[in-house]
Amino acid sequence: MKEPLSYTTTVMSWNFLLSSFKRAEAAASANGKIDLNLEAPSSIVLCCISIEAFCNEISSLSRAFLFDHEKEMIPSWTDFAGISYENLNTLSAISEDSSGSFYDRYKRTNRLIVEKSPGFMADLVHLRDLRDSLVHFRFCDVPIKQEEDGVIRSAQESPAVLHALKNRRISGKPVISAGKGEEWTLRISTSAMANWALDLTCQAILYLLDSLPDGCFQKFVLERYRPRDRGYRDLYSKAKYDVGAWGREVLG
């Protein structure tokens, strides 16, 4: 059996984020008075997938880095790589473990790189809860009930995360529309919601890239995310700028 000469990994997180952005951008309402974007729920799900894929990519890149260098005689591994051998080895195993949500995977990755939690972790919980409510379908059921007065009405249960985000605004526009009696999946279908999810995804990924300690491992990872536009350090720095510009255009 032939042994591999080296390892690398396919960058899929960027494809998921770009698809999320393009779908939301194309579906934005041209009516400035109404913020309706039917791709916002899809954007939420794709953003969660993008974060999960990025954590798996960092894990796979850790494995590739170890494969390339662990046979070398390195006097001080941490000085060379910028990260301890133990943390890098643990990081390389994350992509092999299928348990947990994207949020759990992100927390584990973050702990090995940074050792402290960023301020947006609560928002990642909200993003996770929105995603779960959309794809687990209990909250998507719309029971039809007959009231005591004989009137038949729909009675959909809204997930708790809507209450947590009810006052959140992007460029002055609420991420959740205030429409009474509308299905909650329609109420979250706004460009403000899509922009919030996209910007949060860029923040989460950039936090990890920015937190990589100086050393050969940092250079090894950043090289995988080089954009064609060399005016930006990495793909996600450019994405954050583009998402912000789009938000100002459609919501400002």
C-alpha distance (Angstrom), angle and dihedral (degrees) to the residues before:
residue distance angle dihedral
M1 . . .
K2 3.80 . .
E3 3.79 117.4 .
P4 3.83 119.5 -133.2
L5 3.78 115.5 -104.3
S6 3.78 93.8 -149.4
Y7 3.81 144.4 -21.8
T8 3.78 135.5 -124.8
T9 3.80 134.1 157.7
T10 3.78 138.8 -127.3
V11 3.82 113.8 -110.3
M12 3.82 104.0 -129.4
S13 3.81 99.8 150.1
W14 3.79 90.3 76.4
N15 3.82 92.2 51.1
F16 3.81 91.3 52.6
L17 3.81 92.4 48.1
L18 3.80 93.0 46.2
S19 3.81 91.5 49.0
S20 3.80 90.1 49.9
F21 3.80 91.3 50.5
K22 3.80 96.2 45.7
R23 3.81 93.3 48.4
A24 3.80 92.7 49.5
E25 3.80 92.5 43.8
A26 3.81 92.4 52.0
A27 3.82 94.0 46.9
A28 3.82 98.0 49.2
S29 3.79 113.7 125.7
A30 3.79 115.7 -106.2
N31 3.82 88.7 -150.0
G32 3.79 106.2 93.2
K33 3.82 91.8 -158.8
I34 3.81 94.2 57.5
D35 3.78 122.1 54.0
L36 3.80 102.9 -156.9
N37 3.79 122.9 152.4
L38 3.78 116.2 163.2
E39 3.80 91.3 -169.6
A40 3.82 93.6 64.0
P41 3.85 94.0 94.1
S42 3.82 90.3 50.4
S43 3.78 89.0 47.1
I44 3.81 90.8 54.6
V45 3.81 92.2 53.0
L46 3.81 93.9 45.0
C47 3.80 91.3 48.9
C48 3.81 90.5 55.3
I49 3.80 89.8 49.0
S50 3.80 90.4 48.9
I51 3.82 92.4 55.1
E52 3.80 91.8 46.6
A53 3.81 91.6 48.2
F54 3.81 91.1 49.3
C55 3.82 92.0 53.4
N56 3.80 89.4 49.9
E57 3.80 90.5 48.8
I58 3.81 92.2 52.4
S59 3.79 87.4 49.6
S60 3.81 92.5 50.6
L61 3.79 91.8 45.3
S62 3.81 88.2 52.6
R63 3.79 88.7 55.3
A64 3.80 91.2 48.8
F65 3.81 91.8 48.4
L66 3.79 91.7 50.4
F67 3.80 91.2 48.2
D68 3.80 91.0 52.6
H69 3.80 96.9 46.6
E70 3.79 114.5 20.9
K71 3.82 92.0 86.1
E72 3.80 91.3 55.6
M73 3.79 122.7 96.1
I74 3.80 100.3 -112.3
P75 3.85 115.5 174.0
S76 3.81 94.6 -155.1
W77 3.78 116.0 16.7
T78 3.81 95.7 -169.5
D79 3.82 93.2 49.8
F80 3.80 89.0 49.3
A81 3.80 100.5 43.0
G82 3.81 99.7 26.6
I83 3.81 90.7 -130.5
S84 3.79 131.0 69.9
Y85 3.78 119.3 -96.0
E86 3.81 90.2 -125.0
N87 3.82 93.8 54.6
L88 3.78 92.1 44.5
N89 3.79 91.4 50.1
T90 3.83 91.5 49.6
L91 3.79 90.1 45.9
S92 3.80 91.0 53.4
A93 3.82 90.2 59.1
I94 3.83 96.3 56.4
S95 3.81 95.0 84.8
E96 3.81 89.6 54.0
D97 3.82 92.0 58.1
S98 3.80 113.3 79.7
S99 3.80 96.1 -173.7
G100 3.80 125.1 108.1
S101 3.78 135.9 26.3
F102 3.79 126.6 -75.0
Y103 3.81 85.9 -95.2
D104 3.81 92.2 56.9
R105 3.80 90.4 47.5
Y106 3.79 91.2 49.7
K107 3.82 92.3 50.5
R108 3.80 91.4 51.5
T109 3.79 92.4 47.7
N110 3.78 92.4 46.6
R111 3.81 92.9 49.3
L112 3.80 91.4 55.2
I113 3.81 94.3 48.1
V114 3.80 105.6 32.4
E115 3.83 108.1 11.0
K116 3.82 91.7 -148.5
S117 3.79 132.2 78.2
P118 3.81 121.5 -114.3
G119 3.79 121.0 -127.9
F120 3.79 94.2 -108.3
M121 3.82 97.2 64.6
A122 3.82 91.3 104.6
D123 3.80 88.8 56.6
L124 3.80 90.3 51.4
V125 3.81 86.8 55.8
H126 3.81 89.0 52.9
L127 3.81 90.6 48.7
R128 3.82 90.1 50.0
D129 3.81 92.0 48.8
L130 3.80 92.1 49.4
R131 3.79 90.4 50.1
D132 3.80 92.3 48.3
S133 3.80 92.3 48.2
L134 3.81 90.5 51.8
V135 3.79 98.3 47.9
H136 3.81 103.3 31.8
F137 3.81 88.8 59.6
R138 3.80 101.3 -153.3
F139 3.78 88.1 107.9
C140 3.79 91.1 44.0
D141 3.82 91.8 62.6
V142 3.81 113.5 105.7
P143 3.81 109.2 -158.8
I144 3.80 116.2 -159.1
K145 3.79 112.2 -139.5
Q146 3.76 136.5 -177.4
E147 3.79 112.5 -131.5
E148 3.81 125.1 -142.4
D149 3.78 90.2 -98.2
G150 3.79 89.9 57.1
V151 3.80 94.9 -107.4
I152 3.82 114.6 136.9
R153 3.80 114.4 -136.3
S154 3.77 138.9 167.6
A155 3.80 112.6 -111.7
Q156 3.79 109.9 -167.1
E157 3.79 118.3 176.8
S158 3.81 113.5 -130.6
P159 3.82 120.4 -142.5
A160 3.80 116.9 -111.2
V161 3.81 91.9 -117.5
L162 3.81 89.6 73.5
H163 3.78 89.2 65.1
A164 3.81 90.3 50.2
L165 3.82 91.0 53.7
K166 3.80 99.7 36.0
N167 3.81 93.7 107.3
R168 3.82 97.0 38.8
R169 3.81 113.9 118.9
I170 3.79 134.9 -176.1
S171 3.82 114.8 -157.1
G172 3.80 87.5 -16.1
K173 3.81 94.6 -53.1
P174 3.83 120.2 114.6
V175 3.79 115.3 -118.0
I176 3.83 87.9 -142.8
S177 3.80 118.4 47.9
A178 3.79 117.4 -130.0
G179 3.82 96.3 -131.5
K180 3.80 110.4 145.3
G181 3.77 117.5 -139.3
E182 3.81 93.0 14.2
E183 3.78 121.1 125.2
W184 3.80 110.0 -96.8
T185 3.82 91.0 -125.1
L186 3.81 87.0 63.4
R187 3.79 92.8 45.6
I188 3.81 90.9 58.1
S189 3.81 91.2 47.3
T190 3.79 95.4 101.2
S191 3.78 133.9 122.1
A192 3.80 86.6 -125.9
M193 3.81 89.3 60.7
A194 3.81 92.8 46.3
N195 3.81 90.1 48.2
W196 3.81 91.6 48.9
A197 3.83 92.1 51.5
L198 3.80 93.2 46.0
D199 3.80 94.5 47.2
L200 3.81 91.3 46.9
T201 3.80 90.5 51.5
C202 3.80 91.0 51.8
Q203 3.82 90.2 47.8
A204 3.80 92.4 50.8
I205 3.79 94.6 49.0
L206 3.80 94.8 42.1
Y207 3.80 90.5 50.2
L208 3.79 89.6 61.3
L209 3.80 94.2 43.4
D210 3.82 91.6 47.2
S211 3.80 90.6 48.3
L212 3.79 96.6 54.3
P213 3.82 104.5 116.6
D214 3.79 118.1 -119.1
G215 3.78 111.4 -87.2
C216 3.78 144.2 85.5
F217 3.81 94.0 -60.5
Q218 3.80 91.2 57.9
K219 3.80 91.0 51.1
F220 3.80 90.6 46.0
V221 3.83 92.2 53.9
L222 3.80 97.7 41.6
E223 3.79 90.8 52.2
R224 3.82 88.9 62.9
Y225 3.81 90.9 57.5
R226 3.79 100.4 44.9
P227 3.82 111.4 139.5
R228 3.78 124.5 -140.5
D229 3.79 87.3 -120.3
R230 3.79 100.6 74.7
G231 3.79 90.0 -163.7
Y232 3.80 86.1 86.1
R233 3.79 128.7 58.8
D234 3.81 94.5 -137.6
L235 3.80 143.6 -1.8
Y236 3.79 94.1 -96.7
S237 3.80 95.1 53.0
K238 3.78 87.6 57.5
A239 3.81 91.6 44.5
K240 3.81 91.5 52.8
Y241 3.79 90.3 52.2
D242 3.82 92.2 47.7
V243 3.82 93.1 46.9
G244 3.80 90.3 50.2
A245 3.81 92.0 49.1
W246 3.82 91.0 48.9
G247 3.82 91.0 49.4
R248 3.79 91.4 52.6
E249 3.79 90.7 48.0
V250 3.80 99.0 50.0
L251 3.81 100.2 29.0
G252 3.79 104.8 29.3
